[in-house]
Amino acid sequence: MSEFSIVTRGLNLWYGSFQALIDVSVRMRHRFITSLIGPSGCGKTTLLRCFNRVNERYDYVRTAGEIEILGQNIYAPEVSLVELRKAVGMVFQRPNPLPISVYENVVFGLRIHSGAIKRSEVDGAVEMALTRAGLWKDLKDRLHVRATTLQLEQQQKLCIARLLPLEPEVILMDEPCSALDVEGTRAIEELMLDLKEHYTIVVVTHNMAQARRVSDECIFMLLGRVIEHSRTSDLFLSPKDPRTGEYIEGRYG
């Protein structure tokens, strides 16, 4: 397997006549946490959403260039969007558990994609997912409570757990801690560090301290372009581009 899970070459994207991504070429390492940083409107979330082709839900979006995930061109005609989105899961800014039980949240995608499966297999998938998401100990006796009654931190962890039975390779996170307090943020960051043993993680964050804490590499974006991509420690301690230094020092953005 390649050392890179995600590779883009000359990626461009337009919302109508506005070009949101300009000639983006990056390589994201397998089982690394890569943070996308930069001021609001720089293209971070747009790039993130390219990786599971979510942007294409809007008919005014046009994309050019190449994206390979796990060596597969995701724009190839034989690529199934359903299969792509199983392999590339996504977690959003605000927790969005379904208004059903914890158990049914975890197996929701599994039931859709796997058809008839044995109850024992479903139970095993729930335990695996909740254990990996750090929830099993707290929720093993509360599997049938309504998921929307959980604390926000638990809801966000549950949204991550919901992806895992589908056996994704990549997990995309769009500001996953923006709705959480300090303790909730710490819990999600610790979970991210645990999960990278099994998954490639790409996270959009405005929180520079968070990027430093959890990322192996950072990509700094500005006005739709990649300005700098390097090891997190290198980017924060000795950025190659003065605009990177200005951003991480809080001079703009």
Backbone bond lengths (Angstrom), bond angles and torsions (degrees), N, CA, C in turn:
res aa  C-N    CA-C-N  psi(-1)  N-CA   C-N-CA  omega(-1)  CA-C   N-CA-C  phi
1 M - - - 1.458 - - 1.531 110.01 -
2 S 1.341 117.18 143.36 1.455 122.08 176.42 1.521 110.36 -62.28
3 E 1.321 115.83 154.59 1.469 119.42 175.93 1.522 111.73 -75.02
4 F 1.340 116.86 -5.44 1.462 120.85 -178.36 1.532 110.51 -114.02
5 S 1.317 116.35 129.66 1.466 121.03 176.06 1.521 111.60 -83.59
6 I 1.335 116.52 -36.28 1.467 121.74 -175.65 1.527 108.85 -129.03
7 V 1.319 115.28 129.86 1.468 121.29 176.28 1.520 107.92 -133.17
8 T 1.346 116.63 128.96 1.467 120.24 172.26 1.519 108.51 -118.81
9 R 1.330 114.55 147.40 1.470 120.59 178.01 1.524 108.63 -134.57
10 G 1.315 115.66 117.65 1.465 120.33 175.91 1.511 113.33 54.84
11 L 1.327 117.11 42.28 1.467 121.02 -176.45 1.534 110.17 -78.37
12 N 1.306 115.16 125.79 1.466 122.27 176.55 1.521 108.77 -128.24
13 L 1.336 115.95 144.36 1.467 119.57 178.21 1.519 109.20 -143.38
14 W 1.320 114.92 137.62 1.458 122.34 177.95 1.517 110.38 -120.30
15 Y 1.332 116.76 136.85 1.462 123.25 164.42 1.525 105.77 -99.32
16 G 1.323 116.68 99.13 1.460 118.68 -172.71 1.517 109.33 63.57
17 S 1.342 116.55 -121.03 1.465 120.47 179.64 1.528 112.70 -93.67
18 F 1.337 117.35 -5.44 1.468 120.70 -178.35 1.520 110.38 -89.94
19 Q 1.334 116.52 124.79 1.463 120.31 179.54 1.522 109.10 -90.22
20 A 1.338 115.99 113.68 1.463 122.10 -175.87 1.519 112.79 -93.03
21 L 1.342 117.45 -27.96 1.466 122.03 175.94 1.516 108.32 -126.29
22 I 1.346 115.60 135.00 1.463 120.88 -174.81 1.522 109.25 -127.13
23 D 1.311 116.03 108.02 1.470 123.03 171.91 1.535 112.17 49.56
24 V 1.334 115.43 53.49 1.468 120.92 -177.81 1.529 109.83 -85.48
25 S 1.315 115.74 117.18 1.468 121.74 176.70 1.525 108.09 -127.12
26 V 1.328 116.13 111.89 1.468 121.01 -178.20 1.523 109.38 -139.17
27 R 1.335 115.15 161.22 1.462 121.68 173.42 1.529 107.42 -133.96
28 M 1.325 115.45 120.78 1.461 121.06 -176.88 1.519 109.56 -108.28
29 R 1.324 115.33 126.58 1.454 121.22 -170.85 1.526 112.92 -74.07
30 H 1.338 112.83 147.31 1.457 122.83 179.08 1.533 110.69 -62.06
31 R 1.328 115.56 128.82 1.468 123.42 178.16 1.525 112.96 56.43
32 F 1.319 114.81 36.97 1.461 122.81 167.76 1.528 107.31 -107.99
33 I 1.325 116.14 158.87 1.457 120.98 164.64 1.523 106.66 -98.90
34 T 1.323 115.91 118.15 1.456 122.00 178.11 1.517 108.62 -111.56
35 S 1.339 116.95 122.60 1.466 121.39 177.81 1.519 110.29 -96.20
36 L 1.326 115.50 137.23 1.457 122.57 170.99 1.517 107.04 -100.15
37 I 1.328 116.57 117.63 1.460 121.08 -178.08 1.518 109.93 -124.13
38 G 1.329 114.81 160.26 1.460 120.74 179.69 1.510 109.53 148.06
39 P 1.342 117.55 166.21 1.464 120.40 -177.55 1.518 112.28 -66.62
40 S 1.310 115.93 162.58 1.468 121.18 178.37 1.524 109.59 -55.32
41 G 1.330 114.82 137.43 1.457 119.91 178.05 1.509 115.17 83.61
42 C 1.342 117.23 8.74 1.479 119.25 -176.34 1.524 112.44 -84.49
43 G 1.340 118.25 -10.59 1.464 120.53 178.25 1.517 115.04 110.71
44 K 1.342 117.83 4.56 1.476 120.66 -176.63 1.524 111.89 -59.10
45 T 1.327 115.75 -55.19 1.464 119.28 -176.67 1.521 111.19 -68.16
46 T 1.313 117.13 -36.01 1.468 119.91 175.87 1.518 110.40 -58.96
47 L 1.341 117.26 -45.65 1.465 119.94 178.51 1.522 110.54 -62.97
48 L 1.319 117.15 -45.43 1.463 120.76 179.57 1.523 110.70 -55.16
49 R 1.316 116.18 -44.43 1.469 120.41 -175.67 1.521 113.02 -75.68
50 C 1.326 116.48 -12.26 1.469 118.58 172.61 1.526 111.09 -67.73
51 F 1.323 117.19 -29.52 1.458 119.93 -169.78 1.526 113.19 -72.83
52 N 1.336 117.72 -18.15 1.475 118.33 169.69 1.533 111.15 -122.26
53 R 1.317 114.88 17.72 1.473 123.57 173.71 1.522 112.79 59.29
54 V 1.326 116.79 30.70 1.466 120.89 178.29 1.529 110.81 -68.30
55 N 1.335 117.14 -32.49 1.471 119.76 -179.37 1.525 112.18 -56.91
56 E 1.320 116.05 -26.84 1.464 119.35 -173.73 1.521 113.74 -74.62
57 R 1.332 116.11 -0.97 1.469 117.96 173.53 1.527 111.07 -66.37
58 Y 1.317 116.45 -17.66 1.464 121.00 -177.14 1.519 109.22 -104.69
59 D 1.333 116.19 126.60 1.466 119.20 -172.15 1.532 112.94 -74.23
60 Y 1.337 118.00 -9.31 1.459 119.76 178.63 1.530 111.82 -92.63
61 V 1.331 117.55 5.37 1.463 121.82 178.81 1.524 109.41 -94.24
62 R 1.332 115.80 133.33 1.469 121.89 176.69 1.523 108.19 -128.63
63 T 1.320 116.06 134.59 1.457 121.77 -177.34 1.529 110.05 -125.01
64 A 1.341 115.94 143.23 1.462 121.83 174.17 1.523 107.92 -138.21
65 G 1.326 116.01 153.90 1.456 120.53 -177.59 1.514 111.26 108.71
66 E 1.320 116.71 -167.91 1.466 121.67 -174.29 1.524 111.34 -126.09
67 I 1.328 113.80 143.00 1.467 121.12 169.29 1.524 107.39 -133.34
68 E 1.320 116.04 124.98 1.462 120.77 172.88 1.528 108.43 -114.95
69 I 1.318 115.38 131.63 1.457 121.26 173.91 1.522 107.53 -122.37
70 L 1.322 115.24 121.53 1.464 122.05 -176.42 1.530 110.64 55.46
71 G 1.347 115.11 37.54 1.456 120.84 176.61 1.516 115.71 82.05
72 Q 1.328 117.18 -0.18 1.461 121.34 -177.47 1.523 110.29 -107.04
73 N 1.333 116.69 128.90 1.460 121.56 173.77 1.528 108.47 -68.10
74 I 1.342 116.95 113.26 1.468 118.87 -173.36 1.527 112.42 -74.49
75 Y 1.342 117.57 -7.87 1.462 120.80 176.14 1.528 112.12 -98.21
76 A 1.329 117.16 2.03 1.462 119.85 178.78 1.525 109.91 -61.83
77 P 1.325 117.82 143.36 1.477 120.00 -175.06 1.519 113.94 -61.06
78 E 1.330 116.45 -25.53 1.467 118.23 -178.54 1.525 113.10 -82.92
79 V 1.329 117.43 -4.89 1.466 120.19 -177.53 1.528 109.93 -76.88
80 S 1.322 115.36 126.55 1.464 121.78 176.72 1.522 108.93 -87.55
81 L 1.335 117.26 128.12 1.468 120.15 177.73 1.519 111.27 -61.99
82 V 1.319 116.92 -35.46 1.470 120.54 178.76 1.524 109.81 -62.02
83 E 1.328 116.69 -46.43 1.462 120.16 -179.46 1.527 111.01 -68.39
84 L 1.335 116.80 -37.93 1.462 120.07 178.01 1.520 110.09 -60.26
85 R 1.320 117.22 -44.61 1.466 120.01 -175.91 1.520 112.48 -76.46
86 K 1.333 116.93 -16.15 1.472 119.33 168.15 1.522 109.94 -72.20
87 A 1.331 115.78 -41.04 1.469 120.70 -176.80 1.517 112.42 -77.28
88 V 1.335 115.91 -24.67 1.469 121.33 -177.62 1.527 107.77 -125.23
89 G 1.333 115.48 92.11 1.460 120.71 -177.72 1.517 111.64 -84.00
90 M 1.337 115.65 161.15 1.467 119.33 -176.39 1.516 111.46 -136.60
91 V 1.341 114.84 138.96 1.463 123.37 176.32 1.521 107.34 -120.22
92 F 1.331 116.36 133.43 1.458 120.73 -171.70 1.534 111.95 -101.25
93 Q 1.350 115.00 175.75 1.464 120.58 -175.50 1.520 111.94 -59.27
94 R 1.309 115.75 -50.27 1.464 119.35 179.74 1.522 108.79 -102.29
95 P 1.321 117.35 137.95 1.462 119.59 177.23 1.530 110.18 -56.21
96 N 1.319 116.46 136.74 1.466 120.16 -178.46 1.530 111.69 -131.66
97 P 1.367 117.38 54.38 1.458 117.90 176.67 1.525 110.61 -64.49
98 L 1.306 115.38 150.33 1.458 119.60 176.27 1.528 109.01 -72.01
99 P 1.334 118.59 149.44 1.475 121.51 -177.44 1.533 111.88 -78.51
100 I 1.321 115.11 52.05 1.457 123.34 177.47 1.523 107.28 -133.19
101 S 1.313 118.14 -173.99 1.463 120.16 -173.84 1.530 112.17 -68.18
102 V 1.327 115.08 161.48 1.459 121.11 174.80 1.532 109.76 -54.50
103 Y 1.323 115.91 -48.82 1.473 121.92 -178.18 1.528 110.47 -56.85
104 E 1.327 116.79 -48.42 1.466 120.07 -176.06 1.522 111.54 -70.99
105 N 1.332 117.82 -28.26 1.459 119.63 173.20 1.516 110.84 -61.52
106 V 1.325 116.19 -46.68 1.459 120.08 -175.71 1.525 111.28 -64.77
107 V 1.316 116.84 -37.45 1.474 118.70 -174.97 1.529 112.94 -96.17
108 F 1.323 117.27 3.41 1.461 120.35 -175.37 1.535 111.60 -55.82
109 G 1.335 116.05 -53.20 1.463 119.35 -179.28 1.512 112.35 -67.37
110 L 1.323 115.71 -36.21 1.465 120.35 -179.66 1.522 110.48 -61.76
111 R 1.324 117.11 -42.94 1.480 120.32 179.91 1.528 110.75 -64.60
112 I 1.329 117.21 -37.79 1.468 120.43 -178.96 1.524 110.96 -68.18
113 H 1.341 115.98 -43.79 1.460 120.11 -170.95 1.524 114.23 -90.65
114 S 1.321 117.54 -20.28 1.468 119.19 -171.51 1.518 114.60 -108.69
115 G 1.325 117.26 -7.43 1.463 118.41 -179.82 1.518 111.72 68.30
116 A 1.318 117.01 -142.87 1.464 122.00 -177.72 1.526 110.12 -75.79
117 I 1.323 116.48 120.86 1.460 121.62 175.78 1.523 108.76 -134.75
118 K 1.313 115.39 153.20 1.453 120.82 -176.20 1.525 111.10 -66.98
119 R 1.355 115.36 147.16 1.454 119.94 179.38 1.533 111.00 -59.08
120 S 1.321 116.93 -37.16 1.465 119.40 -179.61 1.522 111.02 -64.11
121 E 1.340 116.52 -36.29 1.458 120.22 178.51 1.524 110.71 -69.14
122 V 1.327 115.83 -38.64 1.463 120.24 177.86 1.520 110.10 -64.78
123 D 1.325 116.80 -46.24 1.467 120.94 178.74 1.534 110.54 -58.79
124 G 1.318 115.92 -42.17 1.462 119.91 179.32 1.519 111.87 -64.66
125 A 1.335 116.57 -38.12 1.462 120.70 179.05 1.523 110.89 -66.33
126 V 1.331 116.35 -38.22 1.464 120.54 178.83 1.527 110.02 -65.11
127 E 1.320 116.83 -46.07 1.461 119.47 -179.29 1.531 110.75 -63.96
128 M 1.331 117.19 -42.44 1.461 120.30 179.08 1.523 110.64 -60.83
129 A 1.330 116.30 -48.17 1.464 120.18 -175.62 1.524 111.50 -65.14
130 L 1.321 116.61 -44.74 1.465 119.42 -179.01 1.527 111.33 -69.61
131 T 1.322 116.97 -33.92 1.465 120.10 177.11 1.524 109.93 -65.78
132 R 1.329 116.03 -46.90 1.458 119.94 -178.52 1.528 111.28 -65.80
133 A 1.324 116.72 -29.75 1.468 120.84 179.26 1.524 112.22 -88.02
134 G 1.330 117.40 2.78 1.457 120.65 177.31 1.511 114.32 74.22
135 L 1.333 117.41 27.61 1.462 121.40 -176.33 1.522 113.90 -116.21
136 W 1.315 118.22 -14.69 1.471 120.11 -170.66 1.521 111.69 -59.34
137 K 1.299 117.57 -45.73 1.466 121.31 -177.73 1.526 110.76 -58.55
138 D 1.322 117.62 -42.20 1.464 121.04 -176.81 1.525 113.05 -79.97
139 L 1.323 117.50 -28.81 1.469 119.22 -169.77 1.522 114.94 -115.38
140 K 1.322 118.16 -0.17 1.465 118.63 -175.40 1.526 112.67 -61.35
141 D 1.324 117.00 -25.02 1.474 120.34 176.86 1.518 111.94 -101.55
142 R 1.326 116.52 9.45 1.475 121.13 -178.08 1.525 110.64 -130.67
143 L 1.311 116.17 29.69 1.462 119.96 -173.92 1.528 113.06 -64.25
144 H 1.322 116.29 -21.30 1.464 118.46 -174.73 1.523 113.22 -106.84
145 V 1.350 116.26 11.41 1.461 118.48 172.18 1.519 108.65 -78.53
146 R 1.324 115.49 155.61 1.459 121.30 -179.64 1.528 108.94 -68.01
147 A 1.320 116.93 128.35 1.464 121.16 -173.51 1.520 112.63 -62.02
148 T 1.315 116.93 -30.28 1.467 120.14 -177.41 1.525 112.06 -73.06
149 T 1.332 118.67 -5.68 1.470 120.78 176.20 1.525 112.11 -90.68
150 L 1.324 118.09 -5.18 1.461 121.21 -179.55 1.530 110.67 -73.60
151 Q 1.330 115.98 161.76 1.455 120.53 172.21 1.533 109.25 -62.70
152 L 1.347 115.76 155.15 1.468 119.33 -176.60 1.527 112.14 -57.00
153 E 1.318 116.43 -42.05 1.469 119.87 179.29 1.523 110.44 -60.46
154 Q 1.345 116.66 -43.13 1.460 120.31 179.41 1.528 110.61 -67.04
155 Q 1.338 116.51 -36.85 1.464 119.54 177.77 1.532 110.82 -62.37
156 Q 1.333 116.52 -41.62 1.469 118.92 -179.75 1.528 110.68 -67.90
157 K 1.329 116.79 -40.71 1.466 119.51 175.71 1.528 110.52 -62.06
158 L 1.329 116.40 -37.92 1.467 119.82 178.93 1.529 110.60 -64.54
159 C 1.327 117.02 -38.10 1.463 119.91 177.64 1.530 111.03 -63.18
160 I 1.320 116.43 -33.75 1.467 120.28 174.54 1.522 109.57 -70.67
161 A 1.335 116.35 -45.42 1.477 120.65 179.77 1.519 111.10 -58.13
162 R 1.324 116.70 -35.27 1.465 121.71 -177.71 1.526 111.81 -61.36
163 L 1.345 117.06 -27.25 1.468 120.75 179.60 1.521 112.46 -75.96
164 L 1.334 117.00 -30.59 1.458 120.95 -162.89 1.531 115.21 -68.94
165 P 1.342 120.73 -35.05 1.467 118.21 177.55 1.530 113.91 -61.39
166 L 1.344 116.75 -20.12 1.462 120.22 179.12 1.527 111.84 -82.55
167 E 1.342 116.21 -1.18 1.464 122.95 176.96 1.530 112.47 55.77
168 P 1.334 116.73 57.97 1.460 119.07 177.79 1.521 110.54 -69.95
169 E 1.312 115.94 161.70 1.460 122.28 172.79 1.527 110.67 -100.80
170 V 1.338 114.73 -30.52 1.458 121.59 -175.71 1.525 108.73 -128.25
171 I 1.338 116.41 138.72 1.462 121.50 174.24 1.522 108.09 -120.69
172 L 1.330 115.58 123.67 1.456 122.85 177.44 1.524 108.34 -99.01
173 M 1.336 116.71 134.34 1.460 120.99 -179.28 1.530 108.68 -128.84
174 D 1.326 116.06 120.36 1.462 121.61 -179.18 1.525 108.90 -104.25
175 E 1.331 117.03 99.36 1.467 122.36 -178.52 1.532 111.13 48.50
176 P 1.336 118.81 57.16 1.466 120.28 -170.81 1.526 114.56 -68.18
177 C 1.333 117.65 -13.19 1.467 120.26 -177.35 1.523 112.89 -110.44
178 S 1.337 117.66 6.04 1.462 119.61 -171.98 1.520 112.98 -65.19
179 A 1.338 117.74 -24.50 1.465 120.51 -179.07 1.530 112.42 -97.94
180 L 1.336 117.47 4.41 1.459 121.16 -171.22 1.524 112.16 -107.38
181 D 1.332 115.05 154.76 1.460 119.83 174.26 1.529 109.80 -81.14
182 V 1.331 116.08 -175.45 1.463 120.57 -175.28 1.527 111.62 -59.72
183 E 1.326 116.81 -45.18 1.466 119.92 -179.06 1.520 111.31 -66.36
184 G 1.319 116.14 -41.09 1.456 119.42 178.28 1.518 111.84 -64.76
185 T 1.335 116.60 -39.32 1.452 121.29 177.39 1.522 110.77 -62.11
186 R 1.326 116.38 -44.50 1.462 120.16 179.12 1.528 110.60 -60.02
187 A 1.332 116.46 -41.98 1.463 120.31 -178.16 1.531 111.11 -64.40
188 I 1.320 117.43 -41.77 1.465 120.34 179.91 1.524 110.52 -68.94
189 E 1.330 117.23 -38.60 1.465 119.81 178.20 1.531 111.26 -63.53
190 E 1.336 116.29 -41.76 1.461 119.54 177.61 1.519 110.65 -63.33
191 L 1.324 116.24 -38.42 1.458 120.54 177.92 1.533 110.28 -64.35
192 M 1.318 117.66 -42.75 1.464 120.84 178.57 1.526 110.93 -57.88
193 L 1.318 116.27 -43.31 1.464 120.18 -179.63 1.526 111.41 -64.92
194 D 1.338 116.57 -34.72 1.469 119.88 175.83 1.531 111.12 -69.77
195 L 1.322 115.88 -41.90 1.460 120.47 -174.19 1.522 112.89 -68.04
196 K 1.325 118.22 -26.10 1.466 118.29 -176.32 1.525 112.54 -67.38
197 E 1.328 117.18 -10.79 1.467 118.86 172.39 1.525 111.20 -66.00
198 H 1.331 115.74 -23.37 1.470 120.85 -174.46 1.531 113.48 -117.11
199 Y 1.337 117.37 -22.34 1.460 120.55 -170.28 1.529 110.99 -135.75
200 T 1.319 115.09 153.00 1.454 121.37 166.16 1.519 107.49 -83.81
201 I 1.325 117.53 131.14 1.464 121.44 -176.59 1.526 109.31 -121.58
202 V 1.324 115.46 131.16 1.462 121.93 173.18 1.522 106.76 -120.35
203 V 1.339 116.22 125.03 1.466 120.01 -174.25 1.524 110.27 -128.03
204 V 1.319 116.17 132.72 1.463 122.39 169.82 1.517 107.72 -90.25
205 T 1.329 116.84 128.74 1.462 119.36 177.60 1.522 110.24 -147.07
206 H 1.352 114.87 143.38 1.464 121.77 169.93 1.523 110.64 -93.49
207 N 1.315 116.75 -8.93 1.461 122.43 -173.51 1.535 109.41 -89.50
208 M 1.326 116.06 103.69 1.459 119.72 -176.27 1.527 111.79 -64.90
209 A 1.337 117.28 -35.91 1.466 119.44 177.79 1.520 110.12 -64.19
210 Q 1.319 116.92 -38.44 1.460 120.33 177.37 1.520 111.30 -65.01
211 A 1.315 116.23 -43.35 1.467 119.69 178.85 1.530 110.28 -58.66
212 R 1.304 116.58 -41.50 1.469 120.08 179.44 1.520 111.73 -67.35
213 R 1.323 116.34 -37.31 1.470 119.93 -176.10 1.521 112.81 -71.29
214 V 1.327 117.28 -42.11 1.463 118.71 -167.54 1.522 114.67 -107.17
215 S 1.341 118.39 -18.90 1.462 119.47 -169.78 1.513 112.70 -87.75
216 D 1.314 115.42 142.52 1.464 121.35 166.60 1.524 110.25 -83.17
217 E 1.340 115.19 -38.97 1.460 120.98 177.90 1.518 109.49 -136.63
218 C 1.324 115.92 155.39 1.465 121.92 176.63 1.521 109.67 -127.56
219 I 1.319 114.49 146.49 1.459 122.27 173.00 1.525 107.09 -119.63
220 F 1.332 116.93 118.13 1.458 121.56 177.47 1.522 108.80 -95.51
221 M 1.347 115.33 125.98 1.458 121.41 -178.47 1.525 110.20 -117.30
222 L 1.312 115.29 150.28 1.459 121.89 179.01 1.523 108.25 -151.88
223 L 1.328 115.40 123.78 1.467 121.44 176.48 1.523 112.26 51.75
224 G 1.331 115.61 43.44 1.456 120.80 174.14 1.509 116.06 84.47
225 R 1.322 117.37 -1.47 1.459 121.34 -178.07 1.523 111.41 -114.68
226 V 1.316 116.31 151.40 1.463 121.22 169.91 1.520 107.72 -82.96
227 I 1.321 116.04 118.63 1.461 121.34 -179.78 1.521 110.85 -90.99
228 E 1.338 116.00 -39.51 1.458 119.17 -176.43 1.527 109.45 -156.21
229 H 1.330 115.73 141.42 1.466 122.38 178.69 1.518 106.98 -141.57
230 S 1.326 116.05 117.13 1.459 118.78 -178.53 1.522 110.11 -159.81
231 R 1.316 115.78 176.67 1.456 120.84 171.24 1.523 108.61 -53.79
232 T 1.320 116.24 141.53 1.460 120.58 -175.54 1.525 111.81 -57.08
233 S 1.314 116.90 -45.15 1.465 119.67 -178.42 1.528 110.87 -61.57
234 D 1.330 117.13 -40.11 1.460 120.48 179.65 1.528 111.13 -66.96
235 L 1.337 116.00 -41.95 1.455 119.62 -176.77 1.528 111.11 -65.13
236 F 1.321 116.78 -39.32 1.462 119.15 -178.10 1.523 112.76 -80.27
237 L 1.315 116.95 -33.47 1.468 119.09 -175.41 1.523 113.06 -90.46
238 S 1.335 116.96 -33.51 1.472 118.96 -178.26 1.524 110.20 -146.36
239 P 1.329 116.70 67.51 1.470 119.42 179.53 1.523 111.09 -61.14
240 K 1.323 114.87 143.68 1.461 119.80 -178.34 1.528 111.92 -82.28
241 D 1.326 117.38 -27.40 1.460 121.19 -177.32 1.531 108.97 -108.54
242 P 1.320 118.88 131.82 1.467 119.81 -178.30 1.523 113.52 -60.58
243 R 1.338 117.18 -26.80 1.460 119.46 179.14 1.523 110.84 -67.67
244 T 1.339 116.89 -33.54 1.462 120.51 176.20 1.522 109.72 -62.79
245 G 1.327 116.32 -48.36 1.453 120.47 179.45 1.513 112.34 -59.52
246 E 1.323 116.99 -41.24 1.461 120.73 179.71 1.516 111.13 -63.26
247 Y 1.335 116.32 -39.20 1.465 119.06 -179.89 1.525 112.24 -68.59
248 I 1.333 117.52 -48.69 1.459 118.85 -175.40 1.533 111.21 -71.41
249 E 1.312 117.44 -19.01 1.472 120.34 174.35 1.525 112.26 -85.87
250 G 1.335 116.45 -1.75 1.454 120.51 174.69 1.514 114.53 82.82
251 R 1.326 117.19 21.47 1.473 118.45 -178.17 1.522 112.97 -78.64
252 Y 1.335 115.74 -19.71 1.457 119.02 173.01 1.509 108.80 -158.20
253 G 1.358 116.26 166.74 1.449 120.61 176.33 1.490 113.73 99.09
